Amino acid sequence: MEKSSGDEKNIIFTCEADVNLYNMVHLTYGKTTSMNVAFNSFVSGWNLDNDELLP
C-alpha cells in the first residue's frame, strides 16, 4: 500500500491485490490498527471518521 495524497484531515492510500485471494484486510498506520474490513472489487475505498471505517 502506498500513500498517494492527503491533507490535514485525510490520507489516501492505494494498493493493488488480487481480490480473489483476499476478501478482508485491516489497516495499520503508526500505532493505529483498524478493524477488519471488506476488500473486494465493489468497495473502492474506506474513510476513517471518529475511529470508524466507512466505505
N, C-alpha and C positions, 0 to 999 in steps of 0.2 A: 504494500500500500504506500502511496506517495502523496505528500501534500501538494495540492495543485493550486490552491488560492486560499484567501482568508482575509478577515478584517478583525476589528476589536471584539466582535460578537461571534463570528463563525470561522471555522476552519474546514475547508473542503478537501477531502482525500479521494483519490481514485485508485482503483485496482482492477486487475483482470484475473479471473479464475474461472474454472470450468464449473458451472452451476450443476452439472450432472454429478460431480464429485462432492461438492459441498452444498449443504442446504441451510446450515446455521453457522453463524460466526459470533464472536464477541470482539470488541474493540478495546485496545489498551492505549492510553495516551498519558505518558508520565506515570503518575500513581493512580490514575483513574481507569477503571475497567468497567465496561458496560455489561448489561445483561445479555443473554444470548438472543440474537435477532435473526429474522429470516434473511437468507441470502439466495436470491433467485432472479430470474430474468424479468419478473414483474415489479420488483422493488428497485427503483433507480437510486435511492439514497436514504439516509437517515439524518434527522436533525436532533441534536441533544438540547433539550429545553427543560430547565428545572429538574435536572437529573433523570429525565425520561427521554428515551429514544423514540422519535416519531418518524414514520415513513414520509 
